[in-house]
Amino acid sequence: EKKYYVPEIIKIISAKDKFGFVYFKCDTDSGICEFVVRNPFGSIIRIDENHIFIIDIDGNRYSIKDLSKLDKKSYRKIELYV
């Protein structure tokens, strides 16, 4: 009955780790987006082998439906947390 809009991440422009927070800047299907993740190992959830959800500190959700489709630089920025 309820729907929740989840932007799909196409490219990770930057991911900077500071004091347990990860600051992401990503290109999504809705445009460029910046968000912060508090505990990356609890907020980045692997659904299956290639699909992950990211939940930011405000409760917004982002999706990477297929990790293998990310470019190499983007994959290197997220691989530490999945």
Protein Blocks (a to p, Z undefined) as FASTA:
>chain_A
ZZcdddddfbdfbdcdeehiacdddddfkbccddddfblmlmpccfblmlccdddfkopa
cddfblklpcfklmmmmmmmZZ
